[in-house]
Amino acid sequence: MRIKLNSNILFVAGGTGGHIFPALSVYHLFKNQDNKLFFATDHRGLKFEKILSINPFLINALGYEGKSFYKKFVSLVLLIYETFRATLFIKKNKIKIIIGFGSYVQVPFVLAALIMKKNVILHEGNAVIGRANKIFWKYIKVRTSAYNLKHFFPDTIQIGMPIRNEIVKLYNNKYEPQTSKGLFNLLILGGSQGSNILSTNLSRVIVKLPIYLRKKIIIFHQARDEHLAIVKKIYKKYNIKAYVNSFFKDINNYIGQASLVISRAGSSTIHENITAGIPAIYFPIKKSVGNHQYENALVLKKNNAAWIFNEEDINNGIFLKSLIQIITKPELLKQFSFNNKSLGKPLASERFKEIILGLEAKNV
């Protein structure tokens, strides 16, 4: 018999794409169910058009670790206040299930939910469990993860990373390292924390490619607004065909046509590449919490599905030499594409939905 969810459900996610998009992927699966949906995030989430359309509840939260005594005190006071707001919100809207997708934004809601004895599901998207999840991990009923975290907590359910449906559709696409005209599509995703590494620094290295490669390469470069002008100028000087923008609408089309992706190693980005079967070069953020970006990418590297470089490698010649070898080996790229899809879990969102429905069925 088909289970129908009829309890009110709250999704909580930090305001970055890595938290927002997985949460939205599951959220939209419940749009036609007999229930009422709510979404909470912080002010950063308002920059996403899809968030604005669902009128999210905004919450303020500050990290605690590594702060001065004063900032820790402010964080604690804010936590108490926001937990009170979260409690009122849960009570007013008769919410039965709270689902957290990471970041300190979820802490007030999860704390309130546990006090009120509500059902809580937490999802960890990284290969290293985040601080906000770690606080509550052993106290909640259901724990899901993108990577295998059974060594940390045996009953964690590895479902993969819920990703946008537009990307999931790419799973069945056939990967080709070159276009029908023999061109090589290079997609560069600088990200919000790209700094100069994946913008001006990277573009200055790419123009050092041999002339025969520069003639066949087409670059789609997503960079920060403040770097756009100089990146465009660098490519233009060397007659490299490049489309440079701070945002690419319908990014799934660019991913689907990419021969190779160069990006940071956030979990959402990685799992989108995995699902689409696109080989990638990752530059983990050096100071990511728990070095999680490196650990995310390392899982792929161990499975011959990606390459990892340190930020310093961009300017020391190591990266350029490797990039030439990668671009000129189509069979290697095909193998890495196959290895990516072997790691993929394109039905992660549906699996997550089943878990939520199962939890609800137990509590009817």
C-alpha angles and dihedrals in degrees: 000000000000112000116223122202113224102162121101111256133200125205116200122192138160115251099257125098091246090064101029101053098050089049092049091048091062095035092060092053088068098049093104097041124106094257143088119250129209131184130199129189140138129268092275089068091065091078089072113087093211090057094053091057093061096048099231126210107246122221134181121224135163130200116249108201121087093016130129118257091259094050091047089053091050090048091052094049090047091049092054092048095046092046088056090050090047091051092052091046093051092046096045094050096039092234115186103178128041119193119194124198098187141271128094089282089081096053098085092047096046091046091050091046093053092048089050091044094240125156114267131192120187125194123201113201099183134073087240117054112247124237095247092053094041091061093063105020098109095041100059133082102232130031123183130181144187093219131039106278098161089116087063097041119001098213095053109127113225105212100154124239120312105232138179115291090233088064094043088059088062092064093089095045118113113241118230120185090210136029122249087266093054095255125144118224112209116191116196118191109191095181130203090291095043095120111176094312098084096029123040096006094049095044090053089056095046092056087060091068114117113276093249090058094044088056094055100040125095116192128207104188124186108196138160118277094249091056100046099092097049094043091052090048092052094052093043092053090060096040093244115157104238139163109204123186141145091233134022114204113219091020089180089074091055093046092047092054097041122118090194137001126213114194150126117284104250112150097242092051091047094050093048089054091046093051093047090045094234118154111234144193113216129204104190116211104257096221100040112143110273087357085275096158092059091046090049092054093041090066088061095043091055088054094048091247102117147013124238126206132178118236090249091060092071093073103031099069096251094102096046092051091049093045091056091051092048096048093048096051108074094169090055090050090051090051092050089049090054091047091052093054090047087063094044126113103190093171094059094117092051090047089052090051091053090052092051092048090048092052090049092049090055091054101044 
